[in-house]
Amino acid sequence: MQYVRAALGEPPKRLFLQWGDLPLGLEEWVQPPATWRVVLYAHDGVARINGRSYPYFRGTGLLFPPYATCGHAKVGPPSLEVSAHFDFPETEEKTVALPLEFQYRQEWYDLLWFAGEHGMSGAERGKALVWHMLWTISEPTSKLRNQSRIYDAEDLIRSLMAKRFTVAELAQQLDVSQSTLLSWFQAEHNTTIQGFIRQTRAREACRMLTSTDLAVKTIAARVGVPDLQQFNKLVRQHCGLSPREYRQRAS
């Protein structure tokens, strides 16, 4: 079971509800910073979150966390799903472990659907429902990774993404040895720290290419790869397309 860290001190401050039939074929996206998505499925299929596969069935809920590279594809005839996009107020209070995969209750599905059909009044109900749902599936932080400080390392990498930095500087800011830091990433992500940094930059680049109108050179600078030749190589290695081709395919 994969878990992620979240602070549930307050209900979501923004909420957007969707429902309908998942289109045929694979839908792919990158979760924006600070934005979560939960999907309650009414059909069978397969989802991917950061390279891991999650086969799901009717009654399965999946939680897609910020920054994650995501995708899902249904199996079988048309059926309806309901999803919520939301973010939380910035707080470190009441931090819990949330499973990426869970079984939902039918009343959650029905209530979330009802909230989505009732505009502003439904939005407030939806916030309360999502908050209740997440608290219900939450676990103590002891369920998190064996080395929970890897969260701090990942957050630090994201905050420094636009800059040049070394593994030694990361280790110094986290007050751990370089070898300890390397072992964390090898155990959790099966890659080196440099590999995780490349993945993080590529994911954020792909997100901005498909969700903003920023120039390619601006995006390249924001993810810390201002050399356009190197940026092109980074994106192509990640998704098999050049930045412009990737943007065009998503439009």
Secondary structure, DSSP 8 states (H G I E B T S, - for coil): --EEEEE-SS--SEEEEEEEE--SS-EEEE--TT-EEEEE-SSEEEEEETTEEEEE-TTEEEEE-TT-EEEEEEESS--EEEEEEEE--S--SSEEEEESEEE--HHHHHHHHHHHTSHHHHHHHHHHHHHHHHHHH-B-GGGS-SSTTHHHHHHHHHHTTTS---HHHHHHHHTS-HHHHHHHHHHHHSS-HHHHHHHHHHHHHHHHHHH----HHHHHHHTT---HHHHHHHHHHHHSS-HHHHHHHH-
